[in-house]
C-alpha cells in the first residue's frame, strides 16, 4: 500500500510539473490533481496492459513510438472520466505523457522500488 501511495505522489508531482510546463492541462483544485494521479495509477494498472496487448503490432511496427500515444491515451482517459481535470488536445496529452514519464523515471530512480531513498556507491 505504501508503494502505491508513493507512486501516486510521484505521479501527482509529474502531473503538476506537466500542468506548469504545458498550457493545455488544467486542474480545478489540488484535490483533483491528487485524484487524477491515483486514477492514472489505476488506469495504468488495469486498462494499459489490455491496450498494450491489443496494440502490440502497431507498437512493433513503429519501434515503440506508439507507446507515447498509448500513454497519452491513458492520460486522456483520466481527463475524460474526472471532472475538474482537462487536457486541450492530442499533442498536449503526448507532451504530458512525456513529462510524466520523465519525472516518474527520475523520481523512481532516486527513491527506488523499496520506497526509500537509495544511495549508490562505487565498490572497488
C-alpha positions as CSV (number, residue, x, y, z in Angstrom):
1,X,0.0,0.0,0.0
2,X,2.9,2.4,0.8
3,X,4.4,1.7,-2.6
4,X,1.1,2.6,-4.4
5,X,0.8,5.8,-2.4
6,X,4.4,6.7,-3.1
7,X,3.8,6.1,-6.9
8,X,0.6,8.2,-6.7
9,X,2.6,11.0,-5.0
10,X,5.2,10.8,-7.8
11,X,2.5,10.8,-10.5
12,X,0.9,13.8,-8.8
13,X,4.2,15.6,-8.9
14,X,4.7,14.7,-12.5
15,X,1.2,15.9,-13.4
16,X,1.8,19.1,-11.6
17,X,5.0,19.7,-13.5
18,X,3.2,18.9,-16.8
19,X,0.5,21.4,-15.9
20,X,3.1,24.1,-15.2
21,X,5.0,23.5,-18.4
22,X,2.1,23.0,-20.8
23,X,-0.7,25.5,-21.2
24,X,-3.4,23.0,-22.1
25,X,-3.5,21.0,-18.8
26,X,-5.7,22.3,-16.0
27,X,-6.7,21.2,-12.6
28,X,-9.5,22.9,-10.7
29,X,-8.1,22.0,-7.2
30,X,-5.2,20.3,-5.6
31,X,-7.6,17.5,-4.7
32,X,-8.4,16.9,-8.3
33,X,-4.7,16.7,-9.0
34,X,-4.2,14.0,-6.4
35,X,-7.3,12.2,-7.5
36,X,-6.1,12.3,-11.1
37,X,-2.8,10.8,-10.0
38,X,-4.5,7.9,-8.2
39,X,-6.9,7.3,-11.1
40,X,-4.0,7.4,-13.5
41,X,-2.2,4.7,-11.4
42,X,-5.4,2.6,-11.5
43,X,-5.8,3.1,-15.2
44,X,-2.2,2.2,-15.8
45,X,-2.6,-0.9,-13.7
46,X,-5.8,-2.2,-15.3
47,X,-6.5,-0.6,-18.7
48,X,-3.0,0.0,-20.1
49,X,-1.9,-3.7,-20.1
50,X,-5.0,-4.7,-22.1
51,X,-4.5,-1.8,-24.5
52,X,-0.8,-2.7,-24.8
53,X,-1.6,-6.2,-25.8
54,X,-4.2,-5.1,-28.3
55,X,-1.9,-2.5,-29.9
56,X,1.3,-4.6,-29.9
57,X,1.5,-5.0,-33.7
58,X,1.4,-1.2,-34.1
59,X,4.0,-0.8,-31.3
60,X,6.3,-3.2,-33.0
61,X,5.9,-1.6,-36.4
62,X,6.6,1.9,-35.0
63,X,9.6,0.6,-33.0
64,X,7.9,1.5,-29.7
65,X,6.9,5.1,-30.5
66,X,3.2,4.2,-30.3
67,X,3.7,3.8,-26.6
68,X,3.7,7.6,-26.4
69,X,0.3,7.6,-28.0
70,X,-0.8,4.8,-25.6
71,X,0.4,6.8,-22.6
72,X,-1.3,9.9,-23.9
73,X,-4.5,8.0,-24.3
74,X,-4.3,6.8,-20.7
75,X,-3.9,10.5,-19.5
76,X,-6.7,11.5,-21.9
77,X,-9.0,8.7,-20.4
78,X,-8.4,10.1,-16.9
79,X,-9.2,13.6,-18.1
80,X,-12.3,12.3,-19.7
81,X,-13.5,10.5,-16.6
82,X,-12.5,13.0,-14.0
83,X,-14.4,16.3,-14.0
84,X,-12.1,19.2,-13.0
85,X,-9.1,17.8,-15.0
86,X,-8.9,18.9,-18.6
87,X,-6.5,18.5,-21.4
88,X,-6.9,20.7,-24.5
89,X,-5.8,18.3,-27.2
90,X,-3.8,15.3,-28.5
91,X,-0.4,16.9,-28.6
92,X,-0.8,18.3,-25.2
93,X,-1.6,14.8,-24.0
94,X,1.5,13.5,-25.7
95,X,3.6,16.2,-24.1
96,X,2.1,15.4,-20.7
97,X,2.9,11.7,-21.3
98,X,6.5,12.5,-22.0
99,X,6.8,14.8,-19.0
100,X,5.0,12.4,-16.6
101,X,7.3,9.6,-17.9
102,X,10.5,11.6,-17.4
103,X,9.5,12.9,-13.9
104,X,8.3,9.5,-12.8
105,X,11.5,7.9,-14.1
106,X,13.7,10.4,-12.3
107,X,11.8,10.2,-9.0
108,X,11.7,6.4,-9.2
109,X,15.5,6.3,-9.8
110,X,16.1,8.4,-6.7
111,X,13.6,6.6,-4.5
112,X,13.9,3.1,-5.8
113,X,11.5,0.2,-5.7
114,X,11.6,-0.2,-1.9
115,X,10.2,3.3,-1.2
116,X,13.3,4.5,0.4
117,X,16.0,6.9,-0.8
118,X,18.8,4.8,-2.2
119,X,22.5,5.6,-2.1
120,X,24.7,4.4,-4.8
121,X,28.3,3.8,-4.1
122,X,31.2,2.5,-6.2
123,X,32.8,-0.7,-4.9
124,X,36.4,-1.3,-5.5
